[in-house]
Amino acid sequence: EWLEYISMMGVGRVYIYDNNSTDNTWNMIAPYVQDGLVVRINWPYAPHTGMQHAGLNDALWRFSEYSAWILCVDPDEFPVPVEFSSLTQALAPWDNAYVAAVGLIEYKFGTSGHVTR
């Protein structure tokens, strides 16, 4: 679901940092890998090492020369460009503006107090 959504929002490539996943993720998303949307980065789990920040830094160093924009999100985060139909459309005004970063407002949605469905 998330890969379909992020693709519809204009994201052209997704780099997934895999820290020893064992949940069958790669079999489920194999078609996206074959289509070139997803690139798997082996990122072995190492507790207490700041893995997430290290992964973000690695992505910036490795892929920034190939990407106009890099969006760092988890697969449970769905960026919604409220006034635009896609992320690429929302970012277009800043494409040639020498902007280093764009911040997003985050809204959290929880369980609304529900313990079961």
Stockholm file with secondary structure:
# STOCKHOLM 1.0

chainA/1-117         EWLEYISMMGVGRVYIYDNNSTDNTWNMIAPYVQDGLVVRINWPYAPHTGMQHAGLNDALWRFSEYSAWILCVDPDEFPVPVEFSSLTQALAPWDNAYVAAVGLIEYKFGTSGHVTR
#=GR chainA/1-117 SS CHHHHHHHTTCCCEEEEESSCCSSHHHHTHHHHHTTSEEEEECCCCTTSCHHHHHHHHHHHHHGGGCSCCCCCCTTCCCCCTTSSSHHHHHGGGTTTTCCCCCCCCCCCCCTTCSCC
#=GC SS_cons         CHHHHHHHTTCCCEEEEESSCCSSHHHHTHHHHHTTSEEEEECCCCTTSCHHHHHHHHHHHHHGGGCSCCCCCCTTCCCCCTTSSSHHHHHGGGTTTTCCCCCCCCCCCCCTTCSCC
//
